[in-house]
Amino acid sequence: MQNATSNGRSFIPDCVGILTIGVQLYLLVRWLVPNDGSRIILGVIAYVVLAGLALYLWHKEPPVKNLFEPSEWAMAIVGSVVMGGVSFGIDMLIGAFNNPKLSPIEAGTKAGSPFGFPLTVALCPGFTMLAIGGLLRALMLRSGPARTKPS
């Protein structure tokens, strides 16, 4: 269980991690979501979900195994990008098979299964944004007083 000292020590790193997620999400939503009135609503909902999930992962008791050190968060970034790429590749194959007249990219977004494109977006950029925020948070925590890795 975390005590007041560890909670106070993690406040600034938590804020930096949450702010990092917010900036990434803002740029992504601004780039990908059409400005038809749903951009703000979608962005706010996505931010609340990602920020809540990030705080849960960072403060979960017991901590998430293998997501504590900066190097582990860096590997999570790489892993989420690779898994997102593989997932989108599978989406493109299924989409091209089901919709042969569409371009491969467009077909990948229309694969049609609940584990298709939504899973790809959850992996990358979704989890990737959490991992980048987690990496910055872990780097800030590492620069603070000495700490021990939970077992």
Backbone as JSON, one array per atom type, in Angstrom:
{
  "sequence": "MQNATSNGRSFIPDCVGILTIGVQLYLLVRWLVPNDGSRIILGVIAYVVLAGLALYLWHKEPPVKNLFEPSEWAMAIVGSVVMGGVSFGIDMLIGAFNNPKLSPIEAGTKAGSPFGFPLTVALCPGFTMLAIGGLLRALMLRSGPARTKPS",
  "N": [[0.85, -1.18, 0.0], [0.49, 2.24, -0.74], [2.06, 5.0, 0.85], [1.69, 8.28, 2.36], [4.01, 9.69, 1.74], [5.01, 8.42, -0.59], [2.86, 8.89, -2.27], [2.87, 11.71, -2.4], [5.35, 12.08, -3.56], [4.92, 11.02, -6.05], [3.15, 12.7, -7.29], [3.86, 14.92, -9.03], [5.28, 13.5, -11.14], [3.09, 11.9, -11.96], [1.34, 13.87, -12.9], [2.84, 14.85, -15.06], [2.94, 12.56, -16.67], [0.16, 12.2, -17.23], [-0.36, 14.62, -18.5], [1.29, 14.31, -20.73], [0.0, 12.21, -22.04], [-2.38, 13.54, -22.62], [-1.51, 15.57, -24.42], [-0.54, 14.02, -26.57], [-2.92, 12.73, -27.29], [-4.54, 14.91, -27.97], [-3.19, 15.85, -30.29], [-3.45, 13.59, -31.94], [-6.28, 13.27, -32.16], [-6.95, 15.72, -33.29], [-5.69, 15.45, -35.74], [-6.83, 13.11, -36.9], [-9.66, 12.96, -36.49], [-12.6, 14.12, -37.96], [-13.7, 17.54, -38.08], [-16.52, 17.77, -37.16], [-18.14, 18.36, -35.07], [-18.09, 16.25, -33.34], [-15.55, 15.9, -32.5], [-14.56, 17.13, -30.12], [-16.09, 15.87, -28.11], [-15.43, 13.15, -28.51], [-12.67, 13.32, -28.04], [-12.57, 14.14, -25.32], [-13.85, 11.98, -24.03], [-12.1, 9.88, -24.74], [-9.78, 10.85, -23.48], [-10.48, 10.81, -20.74], [-10.85, 8.06, -20.36], [-8.25, 7.05, -21.05], [-6.61, 8.47, -19.21], [-7.66, 7.6, -16.76], [-7.15, 4.84, -16.97], [-4.36, 4.92, -17.11], [-3.66, 5.98, -14.56], [-4.66, 3.91, -13.0], [-2.98, 1.76, -13.85], [-0.49, 2.76, -13.0], [-0.75, 2.98, -10.24], [-1.73, 0.66, -9.24], [-2.24, -1.97, -6.94], [-1.17, -5.17, -6.25], [1.7, -3.77, -7.98], [1.78, -3.53, -11.6], [3.32, -6.2, -13.09], [6.53, -6.15, -14.56], [6.29, -3.58, -15.61], [7.62, -1.23, -14.51], [10.21, -0.08, -14.38], [11.98, 2.42, -16.36], [13.13, 1.22, -18.68], [11.47, -0.97, -19.05], [9.03, 0.26, -19.64], [9.81, 1.46, -22.02], [10.19, -0.79, -23.63], [7.56, -1.63, -23.67], [6.43, 0.36, -25.24], [7.64, -0.15, -27.74], [6.72, -2.77, -28.1], [3.91, -2.37, -28.21], [3.64, -0.88, -30.55], [4.64, -2.7, -32.45], [2.81, -4.85, -32.08], [0.43, -3.51, -32.73], [0.96, -2.96, -35.42], [1.1, -5.59, -36.49], [-1.5, -6.42, -35.89], [-2.96, -4.58, -37.47], [-2.05, -5.34, -39.98], [-3.2, -7.91, -40.16], [-5.87, -7.08, -40.08], [-5.94, -5.72, -42.54], [-5.57, -7.84, -44.35], [-7.87, -9.44, -43.87], [-9.83, -7.51, -44.38], [-9.27, -6.91, -47.08], [-9.88, -9.34, -48.22], [-12.63, -9.52, -47.67], [-13.57, -7.15, -48.81], [-12.69, -6.63, -51.7], [-12.5, -4.5, -53.5], [-11.65, -2.24, -52.22], [-8.94, -0.07, -51.15], [-5.92, -1.37, -49.62], [-5.39, -0.11, -47.1], [-7.83, 1.21, -46.47], [-9.48, -1.03, -46.51], [-8.46, -2.36, -44.3], [-9.47, -0.86, -42.2], [-12.05, -1.59, -42.25], [-12.48, -4.2, -41.51], [-14.34, -5.57, -39.98], [-14.75, -7.14, -37.63], [-15.23, -7.46, -34.06], [-12.74, -7.55, -32.9], [-11.12, -6.42, -34.71], [-10.26, -3.53, -36.28], [-10.86, -1.81, -34.01], [-9.41, -3.1, -31.92], [-6.83, -2.83, -32.89], [-6.51, -0.03, -32.79], [-6.73, 0.3, -30.04], [-4.39, -0.96, -29.18], [-2.3, 0.38, -30.56], [-2.66, 3.54, -31.43], [-3.44, 3.64, -28.71], [-2.51, 2.06, -26.26], [0.14, 2.65, -26.65], [0.34, 5.42, -26.19], [-0.2, 5.44, -23.43], [2.02, 4.03, -22.54], [4.14, 5.74, -23.29], [3.6, 7.95, -21.64], [3.9, 6.58, -19.22], [6.61, 5.93, -19.37], [7.88, 8.49, -19.26], [6.98, 9.24, -16.73], [8.16, 7.21, -15.14], [10.86, 7.79, -15.58], [11.01, 10.29, -14.31], [10.38, 9.55, -11.67], [12.52, 7.89, -11.15], [14.62, 9.68, -11.04], [14.25, 10.78, -8.62], [14.39, 10.25, -5.0], [16.13, 7.24, -3.88], [14.72, 4.09, -4.73], [13.05, 0.95, -4.43], [12.46, -1.9, -6.46], [9.28, -3.38, -6.73], [8.4, -6.72, -5.71]],
  "CA": [[0.0, 0.0, 0.0], [1.29, 3.46, -0.82], [1.89, 5.91, 1.98], [1.58, 9.69, 1.97], [5.26, 10.13, 1.14], [5.1, 7.94, -1.96], [1.83, 9.59, -3.05], [3.35, 13.07, -2.65], [6.5, 11.98, -4.45], [4.51, 10.64, -7.39], [2.17, 13.65, -7.81], [4.4, 15.63, -10.21], [5.43, 12.55, -12.25], [1.75, 11.54, -12.45], [0.84, 15.0, -13.7], [3.6, 14.88, -16.32], [2.46, 11.43, -17.46], [-1.2, 12.49, -17.68], [-0.25, 15.72, -19.47], [1.88, 13.72, -21.94], [-1.1, 11.48, -22.71], [-3.3, 14.55, -23.14], [-0.93, 16.23, -25.6], [-0.56, 13.05, -27.66], [-4.31, 12.5, -27.69], [-4.98, 16.12, -28.66], [-2.61, 15.85, -31.64], [-4.04, 12.49, -32.69], [-7.68, 13.57, -32.46], [-6.96, 16.86, -34.22], [-5.23, 14.97, -37.03], [-7.63, 12.03, -37.48], [-11.11, 13.06, -36.35], [-13.13, 15.27, -38.68], [-14.24, 18.59, -37.22], [-17.96, 17.81, -37.41], [-18.83, 18.53, -33.8], [-17.84, 15.11, -32.46], [-14.13, 15.87, -32.15], [-14.36, 17.47, -28.7], [-16.7, 14.82, -27.29], [-14.6, 11.96, -28.63], [-11.4, 13.59, -27.37], [-12.76, 14.15, -23.86], [-14.12, 10.6, -23.6], [-10.85, 9.13, -24.86], [-8.84, 11.31, -22.46], [-10.92, 10.3, -19.43], [-10.56, 6.62, -20.34], [-6.8, 6.84, -21.02], [-6.06, 8.98, -17.95], [-8.08, 6.68, -15.71], [-6.4, 3.59, -17.13], [-2.97, 5.2, -16.75], [-3.55, 6.06, -13.09], [-4.85, 2.55, -12.48], [-1.76, 0.98, -14.08], [0.62, 3.3, -12.24], [-0.95, 2.89, -8.79], [-2.36, -0.63, -8.92], [-1.59, -2.77, -5.9], [0.25, -5.01, -6.46], [2.0, -3.1, -9.25], [1.81, -4.35, -12.81], [4.63, -6.83, -13.22], [7.3, -5.79, -15.75], [6.04, -2.2, -16.05], [8.04, -0.42, -13.38], [11.42, 0.65, -14.76], [11.9, 3.08, -17.67], [13.42, 0.29, -19.77], [10.28, -1.81, -19.27], [8.06, 1.1, -20.35], [10.31, 1.63, -23.4], [9.87, -2.03, -24.34], [6.1, -1.64, -23.87], [6.17, 1.23, -26.4], [8.02, -0.9, -28.94], [5.79, -3.9, -28.22], [2.57, -1.94, -28.63], [3.71, -0.49, -31.97], [4.75, -3.94, -33.23], [1.54, -5.57, -32.01], [-0.53, -2.74, -33.51], [1.27, -3.19, -36.83], [0.67, -6.94, -36.83], [-2.96, -6.42, -35.86], [-3.47, -3.88, -38.64], [-1.76, -6.2, -41.12], [-4.26, -8.92, -40.2], [-7.09, -6.36, -40.49], [-5.85, -5.44, -43.97], [-5.8, -9.09, -45.07], [-9.29, -9.79, -43.74], [-10.59, -6.49, -45.08], [-9.07, -7.08, -48.53], [-10.62, -10.54, -48.61], [-14.06, -9.22, -47.6], [-13.86, -5.97, -49.64], [-11.56, -6.59, -52.63], [-12.45, -3.26, -54.29], [-11.09, -1.16, -51.4], [-7.49, -0.06, -50.98], [-5.56, -2.16, -48.43], [-5.53, 0.68, -45.86], [-9.25, 1.37, -46.2], [-10.01, -2.36, -46.19], [-8.04, -2.68, -42.93], [-10.36, -0.18, -41.24], [-13.39, -2.15, -42.4], [-12.35, -5.66, -41.38], [-15.68, -6.0, -39.57], [-14.9, -7.94, -36.42], [-15.01, -6.64, -32.86], [-11.33, -7.55, -32.57], [-10.42, -5.88, -35.86], [-9.68, -2.2, -36.18], [-10.87, -1.27, -32.63], [-8.29, -3.67, -31.16], [-5.61, -2.21, -33.41], [-6.44, 1.33, -32.24], [-6.48, 0.18, -28.6], [-2.97, -1.3, -29.01], [-1.48, 1.47, -31.07], [-1.9, 4.37, -30.52], [-3.96, 3.68, -27.34], [-1.55, 1.65, -25.23], [1.41, 3.34, -26.89], [0.3, 6.7, -25.47], [-0.05, 5.14, -22.0], [3.41, 3.62, -22.29], [5.0, 6.93, -23.36], [3.37, 8.66, -20.38], [4.51, 5.77, -18.16], [8.07, 6.07, -19.48], [8.27, 9.78, -18.7], [6.71, 9.18, -15.29], [9.18, 6.37, -14.53], [12.12, 8.54, -15.6], [10.96, 11.31, -13.25], [10.45, 8.87, -10.38], [13.88, 7.36, -11.01], [15.51, 10.77, -10.71], [13.98, 11.16, -7.22], [15.1, 9.44, -4.0], [16.29, 5.83, -4.21], [13.55, 3.26, -4.49], [13.25, -0.46, -4.73], [11.48, -2.49, -7.36], [8.41, -4.31, -6.02], [8.57, -8.1, -6.17]],
  "C": [[0.89, 1.24, 0.0], [1.02, 4.34, 0.4], [1.85, 7.34, 1.46], [2.85, 10.19, 1.29], [5.35, 9.69, -0.31], [4.04, 8.6, -2.83], [2.27, 11.01, -3.37], [4.5, 13.08, -3.63], [6.08, 11.66, -5.88], [3.52, 11.65, -8.0], [2.66, 14.35, -9.08], [4.63, 14.65, -11.37], [4.08, 12.09, -12.83], [1.19, 12.63, -13.34], [1.53, 15.07, -15.05], [3.13, 13.74, -17.23], [1.08, 11.68, -18.04], [-1.18, 13.61, -18.72], [0.32, 15.21, -20.8], [0.81, 12.97, -22.73], [-2.07, 12.48, -23.34], [-2.78, 15.22, -24.4], [-0.94, 15.27, -26.79], [-1.97, 12.84, -28.19], [-4.86, 13.71, -28.44], [-4.48, 16.13, -30.11], [-3.25, 14.76, -32.51], [-5.48, 12.79, -33.1], [-7.77, 14.72, -33.45], [-6.59, 16.42, -35.63], [-6.23, 14.02, -37.68], [-9.14, 12.23, -37.46], [-11.6, 14.3, -37.09], [-13.77, 16.27, -37.72], [-15.73, 18.78, -37.52], [-18.77, 17.94, -36.13], [-18.57, 17.38, -32.84], [-16.41, 15.06, -31.96], [-13.92, 16.12, -30.66], [-14.9, 16.37, -27.8], [-15.84, 13.56, -27.32], [-13.27, 12.15, -27.91], [-11.52, 13.56, -25.86], [-13.0, 12.74, -23.34], [-12.84, 9.78, -23.64], [-9.85, 9.54, -23.78], [-9.21, 10.77, -21.08], [-10.59, 8.81, -19.31], [-9.05, 6.38, -20.21], [-6.18, 7.32, -19.71], [-6.43, 8.05, -16.79], [-7.32, 5.37, -15.77], [-4.94, 3.79, -16.74], [-2.79, 5.24, -15.24], [-3.75, 4.7, -12.45], [-3.58, 1.73, -12.65], [-0.61, 1.45, -13.2], [0.49, 3.08, -10.75], [-1.59, 1.59, -8.34], [-1.54, -1.35, -7.85], [-2.03, -4.21, -6.04], [0.52, -4.38, -7.82], [1.99, -4.07, -10.43], [3.22, -4.89, -12.98], [5.24, -6.44, -14.56], [6.93, -4.43, -16.35], [6.35, -1.27, -14.89], [9.2, 0.49, -13.76], [11.23, 1.34, -16.1], [12.17, 2.14, -18.84], [12.23, -0.61, -20.08], [9.19, -1.02, -19.99], [8.5, 1.31, -21.79], [10.02, 0.37, -24.22], [8.36, -2.15, -24.58], [5.72, -0.76, -25.06], [6.46, 0.46, -27.68], [7.03, -2.05, -29.17], [4.42, -3.49, -28.7], [2.56, -1.51, -30.09], [3.8, -1.74, -32.85], [3.43, -4.7, -33.24], [0.44, -4.84, -32.78], [-0.31, -2.92, -35.0], [0.84, -4.57, -37.3], [-0.86, -7.01, -36.88], [-3.55, -5.72, -37.09], [-3.18, -4.66, -39.92], [-2.81, -7.3, -41.28], [-5.58, -8.28, -40.62], [-7.09, -6.1, -41.99], [-6.11, -6.71, -44.79], [-7.27, -9.49, -45.03], [-10.15, -8.8, -44.51], [-10.47, -6.61, -46.59], [-9.82, -8.31, -49.04], [-12.12, -10.26, -48.66], [-14.47, -8.08, -48.54], [-12.74, -5.79, -50.67], [-11.45, -5.29, -53.44], [-11.85, -2.09, -53.52], [-9.57, -1.22, -51.4], [-7.15, -0.85, -49.71], [-5.75, -1.4, -47.12], [-7.01, 0.83, -45.49], [-9.9, 0.04, -45.84], [-9.66, -2.76, -44.76], [-8.92, -2.02, -41.88], [-11.77, -0.74, -41.28], [-13.37, -3.67, -42.32], [-13.63, -6.28, -40.84], [-15.8, -6.86, -38.35], [-14.69, -7.05, -35.2], [-13.54, -6.59, -32.45], [-10.5, -6.99, -33.71], [-9.82, -4.54, -35.57], [-9.76, -1.6, -34.77], [-9.74, -1.83, -31.76], [-6.97, -3.04, -31.59], [-5.44, -0.81, -32.81], [-6.19, 1.29, -30.73], [-5.0, -0.12, -28.33], [-2.08, -0.13, -29.38], [-2.37, 2.38, -31.89], [-2.34, 4.32, -29.05], [-2.95, 3.33, -26.27], [-0.21, 2.32, -25.41], [1.45, 4.68, -26.16], [0.44, 6.49, -23.97], [1.4, 4.81, -21.67], [4.37, 4.8, -22.37], [4.84, 7.76, -22.09], [4.01, 7.92, -19.21], [6.03, 5.86, -18.17], [8.53, 7.39, -18.89], [8.08, 9.82, -17.19], [7.79, 8.37, -14.58], [10.54, 7.06, -14.51], [12.14, 9.61, -14.51], [11.05, 10.68, -11.87], [11.86, 8.34, -10.11], [14.84, 8.46, -10.58], [15.3, 11.27, -9.28], [14.81, 10.31, -6.27], [15.15, 7.97, -4.41], [15.03, 5.05, -3.87], [13.84, 1.84, -4.89], [12.12, -0.97, -5.6], [10.61, -3.47, -6.57], [8.59, -5.73, -6.58], [7.28, -8.72, -6.61]]
}
